[in-house]
């Protein structure tokens, strides 16, 4: 008899077909997050859950699914899953690292450039009919080439951002929980303590995975240490930055701008104060959103389930 799995969102046909070859599938067919009660009901008898970062797979879901063997997240971040609860039950949790690294770094750099050079503001300015003449200081932004970028978290994506920054002739700094001496020479990046990095950088890029221990890692005190011309870029998880403190820092001109692809609550409310500021570029969590990369992520998440439920080692496990 085939194992059964639950998929929490409509996936591209090719991915569903690859799973159907092995499993009995039930899937939430809508393009909206599966309602909690449906998730709890539909996962009761399954051996695998294929989920997205919008699904909270907590102790209640895990306890309610006694046959569960694998939870496969179609994302590299897995803060939506209670890994400890899964671990206690011997359930394998997997994510999708690697396949999205370069695409997310591309978007991070696009956000950095858009914020520094006021691209969206300038486009709106033209379309609103405000462009009367060329003038010396019109829509002037911050220099990118020759500036200093401080990368917080030199993981795969942080490193890929550093390589792009090097191509732009930027001076590279990083802070990481553990220093990566071998990378320093390889990439040409220098280590700084967090306070030093904040004080020296023109661009501060937050590239760390979210866990409760890094909640509001960038708060009032950290923002106060940044330069007045500095730009904060966050493409990791919203909870890492204290949004209230960021709003204050931007309004009080403690820092110059921010580029945000992620928010503490997603989708972010249209009434969120940060959305009222012209020096903030906001995106709807699209770091990895290229067709090729999203298909690779979806396939890797499928392959992880196929491996685990066929008694093979998971390709990209989060837990042991
Ligand atoms: C992830 O994978 O964690 C991103 O946030 C979405 O690609």
Boltz pocket constraint, residues with backbone or C-beta under 6 A from the ligand:
constraints:
  - pocket:
      binder: B
      contacts: [[A, 53], [A, 74], [A, 75], [A, 76], [A, 77], [A, 78], [A, 96], [A, 100], [A, 235], [A, 236], [A, 285], [A, 287], [A, 288], [A, 289]]
      max_distance: 6.0
